Amino acid sequence: MELRALFPRTSLHRPGVDVLTAFTLGLLAVQVTVWLQGGVYTWVDGQKLPREEILKWAVSREALLEGRVWTVATHVLLHGGWLHFLLNGLIIYMVGGRVYHILGPRSFAAICGWGVLGGTLLHVGAHPNMPLVGASAAGMALLLALTGLSPESRMWPLPVSGRNLGRGLLLASLLLGLMDPALGIPGFRALGAFAGKYGMGSLFEIGHLYHFGGGLAGWFYVKRLMRRPVTLEELRAKRARREGAAVS
């Protein structure tokens, strides 16, 4: 078996003066700053709780009702820990880089923005008392946008097409979100309680509906964009104009 089949050649986005690099570096800068100040969480009587100074930047229904609308943007910059940051950062930079080079900076920014908005609306609607941080809705929006742009492509390292990967991610996020015992949805609540009984309760500490809303927004954005099929010549011409403008 050829090594090329196992490890396909991947072109990463080259850092520069652009919105993707700025976004990723901004996430890193905030993560380092928060980590140096003690992190997002603190332990009180053996219980992990968000630090008070962090809560004013996290998004929640309470925050929005109090007029702290800036939390719709600021929560994206914060992450619960380094693993959370690395997962989101890698998806945004690697997957976002491909979307950026296909559609350009404006569409990249629009997909991230709509993804965050869609995820936030679903989260605050379903979980009124759960503050949320993280850029995962933007990452999911970019990932679903890429699967929409390349529906027949094999999404390495999984042996599935982009279309099936996108459908699977959306369905998994929706089901896990509905299974959260806190929502109390008959049937789904029993499934969530069963998962918690066997040590999988931490699954419901993740904003699955936030992911679903973000992914759905990215999928709809590309579906609307691709109503008229884009030809290879148009993509090449758009890329040439973008690269020409960058050089000049």
Sine and cosine of phi, psi and omega as CSV:
sin_phi,cos_phi,sin_psi,cos_psi,sin_omega,cos_omega
0.00,0.00,0.70,-0.72,-0.02,-1.00
-0.97,0.24,0.61,-0.79,0.05,-1.00
-0.88,0.47,-0.50,0.86,-0.02,-1.00
-0.87,0.49,-0.52,0.85,0.01,-1.00
-0.94,0.33,-0.53,0.85,0.00,-1.00
-0.99,0.15,-0.64,0.77,-0.05,-1.00
-0.82,-0.57,1.00,0.09,-0.03,-1.00
-0.91,0.41,0.46,-0.89,-0.01,-1.00
-0.93,0.37,0.79,-0.61,-0.04,-1.00
-0.84,-0.54,0.77,-0.64,0.04,-1.00
-0.99,-0.13,0.89,-0.45,0.02,-1.00
-1.00,0.02,0.45,-0.89,0.06,-1.00
-0.90,0.44,0.73,-0.68,0.02,-1.00
-0.99,0.11,0.85,-0.53,-0.02,-1.00
-0.84,0.54,0.60,-0.80,0.00,-1.00
-0.17,-0.98,-0.27,-0.96,0.03,-1.00
-1.00,0.05,0.99,0.13,-0.04,-1.00
-0.50,-0.86,0.21,-0.98,-0.12,-0.99
-0.92,0.38,-0.56,0.83,0.00,-1.00
-0.92,0.38,-0.73,0.69,0.03,-1.00
-0.89,0.46,-0.69,0.72,-0.01,-1.00
-0.89,0.46,-0.67,0.74,0.00,-1.00
-0.89,0.46,-0.73,0.68,-0.04,-1.00
-0.91,0.41,-0.69,0.72,0.02,-1.00
-0.92,0.40,-0.56,0.83,0.05,-1.00
-0.90,0.43,-0.67,0.74,0.06,-1.00
-0.88,0.48,-0.67,0.74,0.01,-1.00
-0.91,0.41,-0.69,0.72,-0.02,-1.00
-0.88,0.47,-0.68,0.73,0.02,-1.00
-0.92,0.40,-0.66,0.75,0.00,-1.00
-0.88,0.48,-0.70,0.71,0.02,-1.00
-0.90,0.45,-0.70,0.72,-0.02,-1.00
-0.88,0.48,-0.73,0.68,-0.01,-1.00
-0.91,0.42,-0.64,0.77,0.01,-1.00
-0.89,0.46,-0.67,0.74,0.01,-1.00
-0.91,0.41,-0.43,0.90,-0.01,-1.00
-1.00,-0.06,0.11,0.99,0.08,-1.00
0.91,-0.41,-0.02,1.00,0.05,-1.00
1.00,0.05,-0.03,-1.00,-0.05,-1.00
-0.99,0.13,-0.56,0.83,-0.11,-0.99
-0.93,-0.36,0.34,-0.94,0.12,-0.99
-0.67,-0.74,0.33,-0.94,-0.02,-1.00
-0.97,-0.26,0.81,-0.58,0.02,-1.00
-0.80,-0.60,0.91,-0.41,-0.02,-1.00
0.80,0.60,0.69,0.73,0.04,-1.00
0.98,0.22,0.11,0.99,-0.01,-1.00
-0.91,-0.42,0.73,-0.69,0.01,-1.00
-0.99,0.14,0.86,-0.51,-0.04,-1.00
-0.76,-0.65,0.51,-0.86,0.07,-1.00
-0.91,0.41,0.63,-0.78,0.06,-1.00
-0.93,0.37,0.61,-0.79,-0.07,-1.00
-0.84,0.54,-0.65,0.76,-0.04,-1.00
-0.94,0.34,-0.28,0.96,0.04,-1.00
-1.00,0.05,-0.55,0.84,-0.09,-1.00
-0.86,0.52,-0.51,0.86,-0.04,-1.00
-0.94,0.34,-0.22,0.98,0.04,-1.00
-0.97,-0.26,-0.18,0.98,0.03,-1.00
-0.99,0.14,0.50,-0.87,-0.02,-1.00
-1.00,-0.05,0.61,-0.79,0.06,-1.00
-0.31,-0.95,0.23,-0.97,0.04,-1.00
-0.90,0.45,-0.64,0.76,0.01,-1.00
-0.87,0.50,-0.69,0.72,0.00,-1.00
-0.88,0.48,-0.68,0.74,-0.02,-1.00
-0.93,0.36,-0.64,0.77,0.03,-1.00
-0.91,0.40,-0.46,0.89,0.05,-1.00
-0.99,0.13,-0.02,1.00,0.05,-1.00
1.00,-0.06,0.10,1.00,-0.01,-1.00
-1.00,0.07,0.91,0.41,-0.08,-1.00
-0.94,0.35,-0.34,0.94,0.00,-1.00
-0.90,0.44,-0.31,0.95,-0.01,-1.00
-0.91,0.41,-0.33,0.94,0.08,-1.00
-0.88,0.48,-0.50,0.87,0.03,-1.00
-0.99,-0.13,-0.68,0.74,-0.14,-0.99
-0.94,0.35,-0.47,0.88,-0.02,-1.00
-0.90,0.44,-0.42,0.91,-0.01,-1.00
-0.91,0.42,-0.51,0.86,-0.09,-1.00
-0.99,0.17,-0.27,0.96,-0.07,-1.00
-0.98,-0.20,0.53,-0.85,0.04,-1.00
-0.67,-0.74,0.47,-0.88,-0.07,-1.00
-0.93,0.36,-0.35,0.94,-0.01,-1.00
-0.04,-1.00,-0.03,-1.00,-0.06,-1.00
-0.93,0.38,-0.60,0.80,0.02,-1.00
-0.90,0.43,-0.69,0.72,0.05,-1.00
-0.85,0.52,-0.72,0.69,0.00,-1.00
-0.90,0.44,-0.71,0.71,-0.05,-1.00
-0.90,0.44,-0.66,0.75,0.02,-1.00
-0.88,0.47,-0.76,0.65,0.00,-1.00
-0.92,0.39,-0.67,0.74,-0.01,-1.00
-0.89,0.47,-0.68,0.74,0.00,-1.00
-0.91,0.41,-0.68,0.74,0.01,-1.00
-0.90,0.44,-0.71,0.70,-0.03,-1.00
-0.90,0.44,-0.67,0.74,-0.07,-1.00
-0.97,0.23,-0.70,0.71,-0.09,-1.00
-0.98,0.19,-0.79,0.62,0.03,-1.00
-0.95,0.33,-0.68,0.74,0.02,-1.00
-0.88,0.47,-0.52,0.85,0.04,-1.00
-0.89,0.46,-0.64,0.77,0.02,-1.00
-0.93,0.37,-0.68,0.73,0.04,-1.00
-0.89,0.45,-0.66,0.75,0.00,-1.00
-0.86,0.52,-0.71,0.71,-0.06,-1.00
-0.96,0.27,-0.38,0.93,0.04,-1.00
-1.00,0.09,-0.72,0.70,-0.15,-0.99
-0.96,-0.28,-0.32,0.95,0.00,-1.00
0.99,-0.10,0.15,-0.99,-0.12,-0.99
-0.91,0.41,-0.59,0.81,-0.04,-1.00
-0.91,0.41,-0.72,0.70,0.01,-1.00
-0.92,0.38,-0.60,0.80,0.07,-1.00
-0.85,0.53,-0.76,0.65,-0.01,-1.00
-0.90,0.43,-0.63,0.77,0.00,-1.00
-0.90,0.43,-0.67,0.74,0.01,-1.00
-0.89,0.46,-0.71,0.71,0.04,-1.00
-0.87,0.49,-0.71,0.70,-0.05,-1.00
-0.90,0.43,-0.74,0.67,0.02,-1.00
-0.91,0.41,-0.58,0.81,0.04,-1.00
-0.89,0.46,-0.72,0.69,0.02,-1.00
-0.89,0.45,-0.68,0.73,-0.01,-1.00
-0.91,0.42,-0.72,0.70,0.01,-1.00
-0.89,0.46,-0.69,0.73,0.02,-1.00
-0.91,0.42,-0.66,0.76,-0.01,-1.00
-0.90,0.44,-0.69,0.72,-0.02,-1.00
-0.88,0.47,-0.68,0.74,0.02,-1.00
-0.92,0.39,-0.67,0.75,-0.05,-1.00
-0.91,0.42,-0.78,0.63,-0.06,-1.00
-0.93,0.36,-0.43,0.90,0.07,-1.00
-0.95,0.31,-0.59,0.81,-0.06,-1.00
-1.00,-0.03,-0.51,0.86,-0.10,-0.99
-0.80,-0.61,0.99,0.15,-0.08,-1.00
-0.90,0.43,-0.43,0.90,-0.10,-0.99
-0.93,-0.38,0.37,0.93,-0.05,-1.00
-0.88,-0.47,0.98,-0.20,0.09,-1.00
-0.89,0.45,0.57,-0.82,-0.11,-0.99
-0.77,-0.64,0.65,-0.76,0.13,-0.99
-0.73,-0.69,0.41,-0.91,0.08,-1.00
0.81,-0.59,0.42,-0.91,-0.02,-1.00
-0.97,-0.24,0.36,0.93,-0.12,-0.99
-0.92,0.38,-0.47,0.88,0.05,-1.00
-0.91,0.42,-0.61,0.79,0.07,-1.00
-0.91,0.41,-0.67,0.74,0.03,-1.00
-0.89,0.46,-0.67,0.74,0.03,-1.00
-0.91,0.41,-0.62,0.78,0.03,-1.00
-0.88,0.47,-0.69,0.73,0.02,-1.00
-0.92,0.40,-0.65,0.76,-0.01,-1.00
-0.91,0.42,-0.70,0.71,0.04,-1.00
-0.94,0.35,-0.51,0.86,0.09,-1.00
-0.90,0.43,-0.66,0.75,0.00,-1.00
-0.91,0.40,-0.66,0.75,0.03,-1.00
-0.91,0.42,-0.49,0.87,0.07,-1.00
-0.96,0.27,-0.55,0.84,0.02,-1.00
-0.96,0.27,-0.51,0.86,-0.03,-1.00
-0.79,-0.61,0.90,0.44,-0.12,-0.99
-0.91,0.42,-0.44,0.90,-0.04,-1.00
-0.99,-0.14,-0.13,0.99,-0.04,-1.00
-0.96,0.27,0.56,-0.83,0.07,-1.00
-0.98,0.21,0.81,-0.59,-0.06,-1.00
-1.00,-0.03,1.00,0.04,-0.01,-1.00
-0.85,0.53,0.63,-0.78,0.10,1.00
-1.00,-0.01,0.13,0.99,-0.03,-1.00
-1.00,0.02,0.66,-0.75,-0.02,-1.00
-0.99,0.14,0.77,0.64,-0.01,-1.00
-0.75,-0.66,0.36,-0.93,0.03,-1.00
-0.98,0.19,0.29,-0.96,0.05,-1.00
-0.85,0.52,-0.65,0.76,0.00,-1.00
-0.87,0.50,-0.74,0.67,-0.03,-1.00
-0.94,0.34,-0.58,0.82,0.06,-1.00
-0.89,0.45,-0.71,0.70,0.01,-1.00
-0.87,0.49,-0.72,0.69,0.02,-1.00
-0.89,0.46,-0.66,0.75,-0.01,-1.00
-0.90,0.43,-0.67,0.74,0.00,-1.00
-0.91,0.42,-0.68,0.73,0.01,-1.00
-0.90,0.43,-0.70,0.71,-0.03,-1.00
-0.91,0.41,-0.68,0.73,0.00,-1.00
-0.89,0.45,-0.69,0.73,0.01,-1.00
-0.89,0.45,-0.67,0.74,-0.01,-1.00
-0.91,0.41,-0.73,0.68,-0.03,-1.00
-0.89,0.45,-0.70,0.71,0.01,-1.00
-0.90,0.43,-0.59,0.81,0.05,-1.00
-0.90,0.43,-0.68,0.74,-0.01,-1.00
-0.94,0.33,-0.43,0.90,-0.02,-1.00
-0.98,0.22,-0.14,0.99,-0.02,-1.00
-0.85,0.52,0.87,-0.49,-0.02,-1.00
-0.84,0.54,-0.44,0.90,-0.02,-1.00
-0.90,0.44,-0.42,0.91,0.01,-1.00
-0.98,0.20,-0.44,0.90,0.05,-1.00
0.93,0.38,0.48,0.88,0.00,-1.00
-0.98,0.20,0.85,-0.53,-0.02,-1.00
-0.81,0.59,0.64,-0.77,-0.03,-1.00
1.00,0.07,-0.87,0.49,0.02,-1.00
-0.92,0.39,-0.60,0.80,0.03,-1.00
-0.87,0.49,-0.64,0.77,0.01,-1.00
-0.90,0.43,-0.63,0.78,0.05,-1.00
-0.90,0.43,-0.66,0.75,0.03,-1.00
-0.91,0.42,-0.66,0.76,0.03,-1.00
-0.90,0.43,-0.61,0.79,0.04,-1.00
-0.89,0.46,-0.69,0.72,0.02,-1.00
-0.89,0.45,-0.65,0.76,0.01,-1.00
-0.91,0.41,-0.58,0.82,0.00,-1.00
-0.89,0.46,-0.51,0.86,-0.03,-1.00
-0.97,-0.26,0.55,0.84,0.17,-0.99
0.98,0.17,0.29,0.96,-0.01,-1.00
-0.93,-0.36,0.40,0.92,-0.01,-1.00
-0.90,0.44,-0.44,0.90,0.01,-1.00
-0.91,0.42,-0.29,0.96,0.07,-1.00
-0.84,0.54,-0.52,0.85,-0.10,-1.00
-1.00,-0.04,0.18,0.98,0.18,-0.98
-1.00,-0.02,0.00,1.00,-0.01,-1.00
-0.97,-0.23,0.61,-0.79,-0.01,-1.00
-0.99,0.16,0.97,0.24,-0.06,-1.00
-0.91,0.41,-0.63,0.78,0.03,-1.00
-0.94,0.34,-0.48,0.88,0.12,-0.99
-0.89,0.46,-0.70,0.72,0.06,-1.00
-0.89,0.45,-0.70,0.72,-0.03,-1.00
-0.88,0.47,-0.72,0.70,0.02,-1.00
-0.88,0.47,-0.66,0.75,0.03,-1.00
-0.91,0.41,-0.72,0.69,0.00,-1.00
-0.89,0.46,-0.65,0.76,0.00,-1.00
-0.90,0.45,-0.64,0.77,0.03,-1.00
-0.90,0.44,-0.69,0.72,0.03,-1.00
-0.90,0.44,-0.64,0.77,0.01,-1.00
-0.91,0.43,-0.71,0.70,0.00,-1.00
-0.91,0.41,-0.61,0.80,-0.01,-1.00
-0.86,0.51,-0.75,0.66,-0.03,-1.00
-0.94,0.33,-0.59,0.80,0.03,-1.00
-0.87,0.49,-0.67,0.74,0.03,-1.00
-0.93,0.37,-0.64,0.77,-0.02,-1.00
-0.91,0.41,-0.57,0.82,-0.11,-0.99
-1.00,-0.08,0.31,0.95,0.07,-1.00
-0.82,0.57,-0.69,0.72,0.12,-0.99
-0.99,-0.17,0.86,-0.51,-0.04,-1.00
-0.83,0.56,0.73,-0.68,0.03,-1.00
-1.00,0.00,0.78,-0.63,-0.02,-1.00
-0.99,0.13,0.35,-0.94,0.04,-1.00
-0.88,0.48,-0.59,0.80,0.01,-1.00
-0.89,0.45,-0.63,0.78,0.02,-1.00
-0.92,0.40,-0.66,0.75,0.03,-1.00
-0.90,0.45,-0.67,0.74,0.02,-1.00
-0.91,0.43,-0.66,0.75,0.00,-1.00
-0.91,0.41,-0.65,0.76,0.01,-1.00
-0.91,0.43,-0.65,0.76,0.01,-1.00
-0.92,0.39,-0.64,0.77,0.00,-1.00
-0.90,0.44,-0.66,0.75,0.02,-1.00
-0.91,0.42,-0.64,0.77,0.01,-1.00
-0.91,0.42,-0.72,0.70,0.00,-1.00
-0.93,0.37,-0.55,0.83,0.07,-1.00
-0.91,0.42,-0.64,0.77,0.04,-1.00
-0.92,0.39,-0.58,0.82,0.00,-1.00
-0.92,0.39,-0.62,0.79,0.00,-1.00
-0.93,0.36,-0.66,0.75,-0.02,-1.00
-0.95,0.30,0.00,0.00,0.00,0.00
